[in-house]
Amino acid sequence: MNWSAENRPKRERFAGPLAIGSLAGVGLLLLVMLYPEKTLVPLLAAPDVTSPAQQRYLEALVQLRRGDTELVIPLVRSYLAAGCTEKAARALGYWRNESLPPARQQELLRLRYELRHQELELMTADEPGREAAQRRYTEAVEELRQAGAAPRELAAVLADARRLGDPTLVKRLEGMLGLADEGGSSAVSLETAARIALGTGDYRGAAARYFQAMQKTQSQAEKRRLFLAGLKTLQSGNLLPEAVQAAEQHKDAFTADHTVQLALTRLALAANRPDLAQQHVRLALRISSSPPAEETTP
């Protein structure tokens, strides 16, 4: 029997759209709860995976596990890789305030820094809210510094700021990292600044800051360490004549230091200055042959 379109019986739906959506949600929830996370999460944490499906799955896991740091980190990375700064900021908010190993704490601080840097990159110079974004960026840098970020990492941070093309921001960071107003900086700040300069390949600037830090400390052992660090920095930059000149400028503070005299001897030989090498060898021999000073008891 042939049915016309008008007379054909209507087929009943299995379920309405709402019911189908609910079933799909329950299925996703079961998948999240039952799927072997130890196998899946490392795959989802790959930095080049930025699909919305990956992000939704991780979001669901983070909420189920109440801000588990091991899940927050790949979720934030995924959003940053996709350029979704607002979602990355929200994901960082999932992180529960708990005590973490130093390595994990540093990782979260780096992600926060990347978020604030990306926010600034996406803003124009005259865009409303840029000043607040700059403040958040400098706060993220300060958090990295206080958490003990390596000088090479701080040098990369300063390079990021310079690429942003904001001289006010660069000046603020230079002051924060001890690269400005060096006359009033402490020995520790100057040494940090030296390491940052070395990380950027500025051997002269790094050595100058080591020598400045040497003048700020009272400990003779610290003076020796900073002096030798400055000379080694100049040698690393293949600046032997400048290293010899710096050695001659500061040598009077170490005329009785056997270790320094031997180091200066090696430096003079490397710079093809046998005349200076002989002077330092004679001093080193005189120091080693001199009897130690007698200690007086009260």
Secondary structure, 3 states (H helix, E strand, C coil): CCCCCCCCCCCCCCCCHHHHHHHHHHHHHHHHHHCCHHHHHHHHCCCCCCCHHHHHHHHHHHHHCCCCHHHHHHHHHHHHHCCCHHHHHHHHCCCCCCCCCHHHHHHHHHHHHHHHHHHHHCCCCCCCCHHHHHHHHHHHHHHHHHCCCCHHHHHHHHHHHHHCCCHHHHHHHHHHCCCCCHHHCCHHHHHHHHHHHHHCCCHHHHHHHHHHHHHHCCCHHHHHHHHHHHHHHHHHCCCHHHHHHHHHHHHHHHCCCHHHHHHHHHHHHHCCCHHHHHHHHHHHHHHHHCCCCCCCCC
